[in-house]
């Protein structure tokens, strides 16, 4: 069978696999064995499934495909961050990052090829959105970055952030399916509390997270607590105003009891005043939360500048005095364009 007509086996549930094996006269327990190879052991080659009879492995290879993700290129930063260019089965390219720190090893993964949101400060926002990633393509990024962490730093992954290319909540079903496989006992068995999904703010999907009572963490890329300013840098805000987001976040918290993290880049002479800090403090009163102040990482498409350290410290101290937990996050991997907001595939046509 031509590989283009083969079914991607990782798109099938274990029950569907059981039915398939039954139809070809194989015992149903083979389905769980194969499922374990695919999701527990991250196997990408049927012929390596050693407890499956050789004749069945060959049949699987004829009928199905495993659309695995491959590392195309890795760049190593002076601060030990590793940026990966991943090649997908259809030739599309995405990026993902390993961020090592003293107490954690974090994978930053992508959820879409490109992005449709056009945030003015983000390099990915200047790319077209070509397609959503499948659950297995997100899962594969985690597997490959975990392997990289073990090989380079002898430490396994401790955390995953969906903060790479794309808007996770516009690929809702596949993102949740990927997290289900990453956290499942018959998957990678990682704790949901170690996973953070970051959104630019799609109110109805934040409510859906509440309805689904998710156990992972939610972060909102806020960057301004003023609609006029936020509209300027994040066009998504025009359909998802701060009032709509606050309502959705309160609903989410009522359903999940999970506090929310607000991500806030402090741009020079744009959103860095104490008045801006006061507006953010008011927004923070809606529900339990913390604020991560993120360093701006320049990109060639935009003219924003990072605020000076004195302004950033004054901004953070104002929030702390209001009783808001506030962290200043230093950028990692800036020298290889791996830092927050810098992921964009540089391709020549």
C-alpha positions as CSV (number, residue, x, y, z in Angstrom):
1,X,0.0,0.0,0.0
2,X,1.3,3.5,-0.9
3,X,2.4,5.3,2.3
4,X,0.2,8.3,1.5
5,X,-2.9,6.0,1.8
6,X,-1.9,4.3,5.0
7,X,-3.8,5.2,8.2
8,X,-1.9,7.1,10.9
9,X,-2.1,4.4,13.6
10,X,-1.7,7.0,16.4
11,X,-5.0,8.6,15.3
12,X,-6.8,5.5,16.5
13,X,-8.1,4.6,20.0
14,X,-7.3,1.4,21.7
15,X,-10.9,0.2,21.1
16,X,-10.6,0.9,17.4
17,X,-7.3,-1.1,17.3
18,X,-9.1,-4.0,19.2
19,X,-11.8,-4.1,16.5
20,X,-9.1,-4.0,13.7
21,X,-7.2,-7.0,15.3
22,X,-10.5,-8.9,15.7
23,X,-11.3,-8.4,12.0
24,X,-7.9,-9.7,10.9
25,X,-8.1,-12.7,13.3
26,X,-5.7,-11.5,15.9
27,X,-6.3,-11.6,19.7
28,X,-7.7,-8.3,21.2
29,X,-4.9,-8.1,23.7
30,X,-2.5,-7.2,20.9
31,X,-4.2,-3.8,20.7
32,X,-3.0,-2.9,24.2
33,X,0.5,-4.2,23.4
34,X,0.7,-2.0,20.3
35,X,-0.8,1.0,22.1
36,X,1.8,0.7,24.8
37,X,4.6,0.6,22.2
38,X,3.2,3.7,20.5
39,X,2.4,5.9,23.6
40,X,4.2,4.4,26.5
41,X,7.5,3.6,24.8
42,X,7.2,6.2,22.0
43,X,8.1,3.6,19.4
44,X,8.1,4.9,15.8
45,X,8.9,1.7,14.0
46,X,6.5,-1.3,13.9
47,X,9.4,-3.7,13.3
48,X,10.9,-2.8,16.7
49,X,7.8,-4.0,18.6
50,X,9.6,-7.1,19.9
51,X,6.7,-8.8,21.8
52,X,4.5,-8.7,18.7
53,X,4.8,-11.7,16.2
54,X,6.9,-10.8,13.2
55,X,4.1,-11.6,10.8
56,X,1.8,-9.1,12.6
57,X,4.5,-6.4,12.7
58,X,4.8,-6.8,8.9
59,X,1.0,-6.6,8.5
60,X,0.9,-3.4,10.6
61,X,3.7,-1.9,8.5
62,X,1.7,-2.6,5.3
63,X,-1.6,-1.1,6.6
64,X,-0.5,1.8,8.9
65,X,2.0,4.5,9.3
66,X,3.5,6.3,12.3
67,X,3.8,10.0,11.3
68,X,6.8,10.7,13.6
69,X,8.4,14.1,14.1
70,X,12.1,14.4,13.5
71,X,14.7,16.9,14.7
72,X,16.0,18.7,11.7
73,X,18.4,21.0,13.5
74,X,19.4,21.9,17.0
75,X,21.1,25.2,18.2
76,X,22.8,25.5,21.5
77,X,22.7,28.8,23.5
78,X,25.5,30.1,25.7
79,X,23.0,29.7,28.6
80,X,22.4,25.9,27.8
81,X,19.0,26.5,26.2
82,X,18.6,24.2,23.1
83,X,16.3,25.3,20.2
84,X,15.1,22.6,17.9
85,X,13.7,22.8,14.4
86,X,11.3,19.9,14.0
87,X,10.3,18.4,10.6
88,X,6.8,17.0,10.3
89,X,5.7,14.1,8.1
90,X,4.3,16.5,5.5
91,X,7.5,18.6,5.3
92,X,6.2,21.4,7.5
93,X,8.6,22.9,10.1
94,X,8.0,23.9,13.7
95,X,10.2,24.9,16.6
96,X,10.5,23.7,20.2
97,X,12.9,24.6,23.0
98,X,14.6,22.9,25.9
99,X,15.0,25.3,28.8
100,X,17.3,24.0,31.6
101,X,17.3,25.7,35.0
102,X,18.7,24.8,38.4
103,X,15.6,23.1,39.7
104,X,13.6,22.3,36.5
105,X,14.0,21.1,32.9
106,X,11.3,22.6,30.7
107,X,10.1,21.7,27.2
108,X,8.4,24.6,25.3
109,X,6.3,23.0,22.6
110,X,4.4,24.3,19.6
111,X,0.7,23.5,18.9
112,X,0.3,24.9,15.3
113,X,2.4,25.4,12.2
114,X,2.5,29.2,12.2
115,X,-0.2,31.3,13.9
116,X,-3.3,33.2,12.9
117,X,-3.3,35.8,15.7
118,X,-0.8,38.4,14.5
119,X,0.4,39.6,17.9
120,X,2.6,42.6,17.0
121,X,5.5,41.7,19.3
122,X,5.8,37.9,18.4
123,X,7.7,36.6,15.5
124,X,5.4,33.6,15.0
125,X,2.5,36.1,14.6
126,X,4.1,37.3,11.3
127,X,3.9,33.8,9.9
128,X,0.8,32.3,8.2
129,X,-1.0,29.5,10.1
130,X,-0.7,26.5,7.9
131,X,-2.4,23.9,10.0
132,X,-3.0,22.5,13.5
133,X,-0.7,19.9,14.9
134,X,-2.0,16.5,15.6
135,X,-1.8,15.2,19.2
136,X,1.0,12.8,18.3
137,X,3.1,15.7,16.8
138,X,2.8,17.5,20.1
139,X,3.6,14.4,22.1
140,X,6.7,13.7,19.9
141,X,8.1,17.1,20.7
142,X,7.9,16.3,24.4
143,X,9.6,12.8,23.8
144,X,12.4,14.3,21.7
145,X,13.1,17.2,24.1
146,X,13.0,14.8,27.1
147,X,15.6,12.6,25.3
148,X,17.7,15.7,24.7
149,X,17.5,16.7,28.3
150,X,18.7,13.3,29.5
151,X,21.5,13.1,26.8
152,X,22.8,16.7,27.4
153,X,22.1,17.3,31.1
154,X,21.4,13.8,32.5
155,X,18.1,15.2,33.9
156,X,14.6,14.2,32.6
157,X,11.9,16.8,31.8
158,X,10.1,18.2,34.8
159,X,7.8,20.7,33.1
160,X,6.0,21.3,29.8
161,X,4.8,24.7,28.5
162,X,2.6,25.1,25.5
163,X,4.2,28.4,24.7
164,X,5.8,27.7,21.3
165,X,4.4,28.4,17.9
166,X,0.6,28.8,17.6
167,X,-2.4,29.5,19.8
168,X,-3.2,26.3,21.8
169,X,-6.9,27.1,22.3
170,X,-7.4,27.3,18.6
171,X,-6.3,23.7,18.4
172,X,-8.3,22.8,21.4
173,X,-9.2,19.1,20.9
174,X,-5.7,18.1,19.7
175,X,-4.0,20.0,22.5
176,X,-6.2,18.3,25.2
177,X,-5.7,14.9,23.5
178,X,-1.9,15.4,23.6
179,X,-2.0,16.3,27.3
180,X,-4.2,13.2,27.9
181,X,-1.5,11.0,26.3
182,X,1.3,12.8,28.1
183,X,-0.3,12.4,31.5
184,X,-1.9,9.0,31.0
185,X,-0.5,6.0,33.0
186,X,-0.2,4.2,29.7
187,X,1.4,7.3,28.1
188,X,4.3,9.3,29.5
189,X,2.7,9.5,32.9
190,X,3.7,13.1,33.6
191,X,1.7,15.0,36.2
192,X,-0.8,17.5,34.9
193,X,0.3,20.1,37.4
194,X,3.7,20.2,35.6
195,X,2.0,21.4,32.3
196,X,1.1,25.0,31.5
197,X,-1.0,26.0,28.5
198,X,-0.6,29.6,27.5
199,X,-3.3,31.5,25.6
200,X,-3.5,34.9,24.0
201,X,-7.1,35.0,25.3
202,X,-10.1,33.3,23.6
203,X,-12.9,33.8,26.1
204,X,-15.2,31.0,25.0
205,X,-12.4,28.4,25.0
206,X,-11.2,29.4,28.4
207,X,-14.8,28.7,29.6
208,X,-14.6,25.3,27.8
209,X,-11.4,24.6,29.8
210,X,-13.6,25.2,32.9
211,X,-16.4,22.9,31.7
212,X,-13.8,20.2,31.0
213,X,-12.4,20.8,34.5
214,X,-8.8,20.5,33.2
215,X,-6.0,19.8,35.7
216,X,-3.1,21.5,34.0
217,X,-2.2,25.2,34.6
218,X,-3.5,28.1,32.5
219,X,-1.4,31.2,31.6
220,X,-2.8,34.3,29.9
221,X,-0.6,36.4,27.7
222,X,-2.0,39.8,28.9
223,X,0.7,42.5,28.3
224,X,-1.8,45.3,28.9
225,X,-4.8,45.7,31.3
226,X,-6.2,48.4,29.1
227,X,-8.4,47.5,26.1
228,X,-7.1,50.4,23.9
229,X,-3.4,49.4,24.5
230,X,-4.1,45.6,24.2
231,X,-6.0,46.1,20.9
232,X,-2.9,47.8,19.5
233,X,-0.6,44.9,20.1
234,X,-3.0,42.0,20.2
235,X,-5.8,42.2,17.6
236,X,-7.5,39.2,19.3
237,X,-8.5,41.6,22.0
238,X,-11.0,43.3,19.7
239,X,-13.2,40.2,19.9
240,X,-12.1,39.1,23.4
241,X,-12.1,42.3,25.5
242,X,-10.6,42.4,29.0
243,X,-14.2,42.3,30.5
244,X,-15.0,39.1,28.5
245,X,-11.7,37.6,29.5
246,X,-12.2,38.4,33.2
247,X,-15.7,36.8,33.0
248,X,-14.3,33.7,31.3
249,X,-11.4,33.4,33.8
250,X,-13.7,33.7,36.8
251,X,-15.9,31.0,35.3
252,X,-12.8,28.8,34.7
253,X,-11.6,29.3,38.3
254,X,-15.1,28.5,39.7
255,X,-15.0,25.2,37.8
256,X,-11.4,24.2,38.4
257,X,-10.1,26.1,41.5
258,X,-6.9,26.6,39.5
259,X,-5.3,30.0,39.9
260,X,-4.2,31.7,36.7
261,X,-0.8,33.1,35.7
262,X,-0.7,36.4,33.8
263,X,2.2,37.0,31.5
264,X,3.2,40.6,31.0
265,X,5.9,41.9,28.8
266,X,7.0,45.4,29.9
267,X,7.6,47.4,26.7
268,X,9.5,50.7,27.0
269,X,7.2,53.7,27.0
270,X,4.1,51.7,26.2
271,X,2.9,49.7,29.2
272,X,5.6,50.3,31.7
273,X,4.2,53.1,33.9
274,X,2.9,52.8,37.5
275,X,-0.5,53.7,36.0
276,X,-0.2,50.5,33.8
277,X,0.8,48.6,36.9
278,X,-2.3,50.0,38.7
279,X,-4.6,48.8,35.9
280,X,-3.0,45.4,36.0
281,X,-3.5,45.2,39.8
282,X,-7.2,45.9,39.3
283,X,-7.4,43.1,36.7
284,X,-5.7,40.8,39.1
285,X,-8.5,41.2,41.7
286,X,-10.9,39.1,39.6
287,X,-9.5,35.7,40.8
288,X,-6.4,34.2,42.5
289,X,-3.4,34.7,40.2
290,X,0.2,35.5,39.9
291,X,2.1,37.7,37.4
292,X,5.2,36.7,35.5
293,X,6.9,39.8,34.1
294,X,8.7,38.7,31.0
295,X,11.7,40.4,29.3
296,X,10.9,41.5,25.8
297,X,13.0,39.8,23.1
298,X,13.5,42.0,20.0
299,X,12.4,40.7,16.6
300,X,13.2,42.1,13.2
301,X,9.5,42.7,12.3
302,X,8.8,45.1,15.2
303,X,10.2,48.2,16.8
304,X,9.4,47.5,20.5
305,X,12.1,47.9,23.1
306,X,12.4,46.3,26.5
307,X,11.7,48.6,29.4
308,X,14.7,49.5,31.5
309,X,15.5,47.3,34.6
310,X,14.6,50.2,37.0
311,X,11.2,50.5,35.5
312,X,10.6,46.8,35.5
313,X,11.6,46.6,39.2
314,X,9.4,49.5,40.1
315,X,6.5,47.9,38.2
316,X,7.0,44.6,40.0
317,X,7.3,46.2,43.4
318,X,4.1,48.1,42.9
319,X,2.3,44.8,42.2
320,X,3.9,43.2,45.2
321,X,2.8,46.0,47.5
322,X,-0.8,45.3,46.3
323,X,-0.3,41.7,47.5
324,X,0.1,40.2,44.1
325,X,2.7,37.4,43.7
326,X,5.0,38.7,41.0
327,X,8.1,37.1,39.4
328,X,10.5,38.7,36.9
329,X,11.5,36.1,34.3
330,X,14.8,36.5,32.6
331,X,14.9,35.4,29.0
332,X,16.7,32.3,28.0
333,X,18.2,31.4,24.6
334,X,18.0,34.9,23.2
335,X,21.3,34.5,21.3
336,X,19.8,31.7,19.2
337,X,16.3,33.3,18.7
338,X,14.9,30.7,21.1
339,X,13.5,33.1,23.7
340,X,9.8,34.0,24.3
341,X,8.3,35.6,21.2
342,X,11.2,34.8,18.9
343,X,10.2,31.4,17.4
344,X,9.7,31.8,13.6
345,X,10.8,29.4,11.0
346,X,13.2,31.1,8.6
347,X,12.6,29.5,5.3
348,X,13.6,30.5,1.8
349,X,11.0,29.8,-0.8
